Amino acid sequence: MRAALAHTMAVDAWPAGLVAVRASNEKGRTYASGVIELGMPDKVRADSQIRIGSNTKSFTAALVMQLVGEGAISLDADVETYLPGVVRHPQVSGHDITVRQLLQHTSGLPDMDGGISDHLLEGCRLWAGAHLL
């Protein structure tokens, strides 16, 4: 596993990598390699926190699909149902976009780099990871 992690990091030019492996009948093992921040000497440890970037898309999609399977979310419901007031843009609202469209990246959301991030989470509660488990 260590060799596979080192190879992947070299090929994809990752600064750090964490891998957790657990067989159903064994205690889990965690492997870490790389540095916490490029140009700095601090090494990544098994208990380090690192940014996962675009990997959040597949993680979020898997979580949403689990909730769909449990009947807690409908793919055809509009975003406003679950995130009221979050999508605020002159061209589109949360009523115009379904959960399915978000997961398929077909919502038609315009480029929202123009300051939307400044107020995107206003009034939303931020949750620590421990609260989500």
LOBATOR-773968 format. One record per residue (C-alpha): y, z, x; residue in one letter; residue number from 1. Coordinates in steps of 0.001 Angstrom, whole numbers, plus 500000, padded with zeros to 6 digits. Layout:
<nodes>
+--------+--------+--------+------+------+
!      v !      w !      u ! resn ! resi !
+--------+--------+--------+------+------+
!      Y !      Z !      X !    A !  NUM !
...
+--------+--------+--------+------+------+
</nodes>
This chain:
<nodes>
+--------+--------+--------+------+------+
!      v !      w !      u ! resn ! resi !
+--------+--------+--------+------+------+
! 500000 ! 500000 ! 500000 !    M !    1 !
! 502381 ! 500832 ! 502820 !    R !    2 !
! 501816 ! 497409 ! 504385 !    A !    3 !
! 502360 ! 495646 ! 501036 !    A !    4 !
! 505601 ! 497573 ! 500492 !    L !    5 !
! 506833 ! 496776 ! 504008 !    A !    6 !
! 505948 ! 493083 ! 503555 !    H !    7 !
! 507723 ! 492833 ! 500187 !    T !    8 !
! 510801 ! 494555 ! 501571 !    M !    9 !
! 510914 ! 492168 ! 504537 !    A !   10 !
! 510373 ! 489018 ! 502452 !    V !   11 !
! 512847 ! 489973 ! 499713 !    D !   12 !
! 515333 ! 491720 ! 502031 !    A !   13 !
! 515288 ! 494984 ! 500078 !    W !   14 !
! 517073 ! 497951 ! 501667 !    P !   15 !
! 514621 ! 500406 ! 500085 !    A !   16 !
! 511473 ! 500575 ! 498049 !    G !   17 !
! 509580 ! 503228 ! 496137 !    L !   18 !
! 506091 ! 502732 ! 494747 !    V !   19 !
! 504061 ! 505179 ! 492664 !    A !   20 !
! 500335 ! 504560 ! 492230 !    V !   21 !
! 497932 ! 506554 ! 490118 !    R !   22 !
! 494352 ! 505796 ! 489168 !    A !   23 !
! 493226 ! 507369 ! 485909 !    S !   24 !
! 490968 ! 509860 ! 487667 !    N !   25 !
! 493159 ! 510735 ! 490672 !    E !   26 !
! 496348 ! 512469 ! 491581 !    K !   27 !
! 499202 ! 509990 ! 492075 !    G !   28 !
! 500557 ! 508855 ! 495416 !    R !   29 !
! 504108 ! 507812 ! 496137 !    T !   30 !
! 505226 ! 505567 ! 498972 !    Y !   31 !
! 508794 ! 505162 ! 500216 !    A !   32 !
! 510346 ! 502915 ! 502812 !    S !   33 !
! 513821 ! 501871 ! 503900 !    G !   34 !
! 517225 ! 503486 ! 503858 !    V !   35 !
! 519232 ! 505019 ! 501023 !    I !   36 !
! 522342 ! 503027 ! 501936 !    E !   37 !
! 522620 ! 499963 ! 504142 !    L !   38 !
! 524151 ! 500757 ! 507499 !    G !   39 !
! 523401 ! 504457 ! 507175 !    M !   40 !
! 520528 ! 506298 ! 508892 !    P !   41 !
! 519296 ! 508337 ! 505891 !    D !   42 !
! 515733 ! 507303 ! 505065 !    K !   43 !
! 514394 ! 506968 ! 501539 !    V !   44 !
! 511990 ! 509755 ! 500540 !    R !   45 !
! 509454 ! 509782 ! 497726 !    A !   46 !
! 511836 ! 511911 ! 495649 !    D !   47 !
! 514931 ! 509768 ! 496359 !    S !   48 !
! 516926 ! 508121 ! 493605 !    Q !   49 !
! 517767 ! 504466 ! 494111 !    I !   50 !
! 519545 ! 501841 ! 492018 !    R !   51 !
! 517109 ! 499500 ! 490340 !    I !   52 !
! 519612 ! 496801 ! 489363 !    G !   53 !
! 518262 ! 494002 ! 487193 !    S !   54 !
! 514868 ! 495706 ! 486940 !    N !   55 !
! 516446 ! 497708 ! 484129 !    T !   56 !
! 516181 ! 494597 ! 481946 !    K !   57 !
! 512379 ! 494546 ! 481934 !    S !   58 !
! 512166 ! 498342 ! 481738 !    F !   59 !
! 514503 ! 498397 ! 478738 !    T !   60 !
! 512661 ! 495523 ! 477052 !    A !   61 !
! 509325 ! 497317 ! 477485 !    A !   62 !
! 510766 ! 500515 ! 476036 !    L !   63 !
! 512343 ! 498690 ! 473084 !    V !   64 !
! 509064 ! 496873 ! 472364 !    M !   65 !
! 507236 ! 500205 ! 472412 !    Q !   66 !
! 509728 ! 501502 ! 469826 !    L !   67 !
! 509228 ! 498312 ! 467789 !    V !   68 !
! 505482 ! 498952 ! 467849 !    G !   69 !
! 506077 ! 502494 ! 466616 !    E !   70 !
! 508304 ! 501203 ! 463797 !    G !   71 !
! 511429 ! 502933 ! 465121 !    A !   72 !
! 513291 ! 499671 ! 465849 !    I !   73 !
! 513249 ! 496274 ! 464138 !    S !   74 !
! 513667 ! 493170 ! 466270 !    L !   75 !
! 515573 ! 491485 ! 463451 !    D !   76 !
! 518008 ! 494345 ! 462829 !    A !   77 !
! 521533 ! 493883 ! 464086 !    D !   78 !
! 522678 ! 495799 ! 467128 !    V !   79 !
! 525238 ! 497684 ! 465049 !    E !   80 !
! 522320 ! 499468 ! 463338 !    T !   81 !
! 521364 ! 501253 ! 466567 !    Y !   82 !
! 524562 ! 501124 ! 468645 !    L !   83 !
! 527436 ! 501362 ! 466180 !    P !   84 !
! 530773 ! 500361 ! 467656 !    G !   85 !
! 529434 ! 499544 ! 471111 !    V !   86 !
! 529909 ! 495758 ! 470928 !    V !   87 !
! 533648 ! 495353 ! 470492 !    R !   88 !
! 534945 ! 491906 ! 471250 !    H !   89 !
! 537321 ! 489550 ! 469393 !    P !   90 !
! 534638 ! 486837 ! 469241 !    Q !   91 !
! 531529 ! 488838 ! 468331 !    V !   92 !
! 530467 ! 492211 ! 466947 !    S !   93 !
! 527261 ! 494196 ! 466804 !    G !   94 !
! 526670 ! 492802 ! 463305 !    H !   95 !
! 526375 ! 489268 ! 464740 !    D !   96 !
! 523608 ! 490043 ! 467237 !    I !   97 !
! 519995 ! 491058 ! 466642 !    T !   98 !
! 517845 ! 493210 ! 468901 !    V !   99 !
! 515565 ! 490179 ! 469375 !    R !  100 !
! 518508 ! 488085 ! 470624 !    Q !  101 !
! 519456 ! 490750 ! 473147 !    L !  102 !
! 515926 ! 490900 ! 474510 !    L !  103 !
! 515736 ! 487105 ! 474715 !    Q !  104 !
! 519212 ! 486837 ! 476268 !    H !  105 !
! 520194 ! 484470 ! 473424 !    T !  106 !
! 522815 ! 486621 ! 471713 !    S !  107 !
! 525700 ! 484343 ! 472590 !    G !  108 !
! 527688 ! 487247 ! 474008 !    L !  109 !
! 530671 ! 485810 ! 475856 !    P !  110 !
! 531436 ! 486719 ! 479446 !    D !  111 !
! 532521 ! 490307 ! 479048 !    M !  112 !
! 533654 ! 491096 ! 482569 !    D !  113 !
! 537267 ! 491095 ! 481409 !    G !  114 !
! 537589 ! 494851 ! 481064 !    G !  115 !
! 534933 ! 495553 ! 478439 !    I !  116 !
! 533128 ! 497864 ! 480815 !    S !  117 !
! 536204 ! 500074 ! 480850 !    D !  118 !
! 535623 ! 501114 ! 477236 !    H !  119 !
! 532017 ! 500114 ! 476571 !    L !  120 !
! 530733 ! 503666 ! 476606 !    L !  121 !
! 533725 ! 505401 ! 475023 !    E !  122 !
! 532439 ! 507878 ! 472488 !    G !  123 !
! 528811 ! 507360 ! 473514 !    C !  124 !
! 526779 ! 510254 ! 474750 !    R !  125 !
! 525332 ! 509830 ! 478223 !    L !  126 !
! 521841 ! 511236 ! 478664 !    W !  127 !
! 520277 ! 512609 ! 481829 !    A !  128 !
! 516799 ! 511299 ! 482571 !    G !  129 !
! 515175 ! 514653 ! 481825 !    A !  130 !
! 516567 ! 514542 ! 478267 !    H !  131 !
! 514904 ! 511193 ! 477593 !    L !  132 !
! 511380 ! 512346 ! 478355 !    L !  133 !
+--------+--------+--------+------+------+
</nodes>
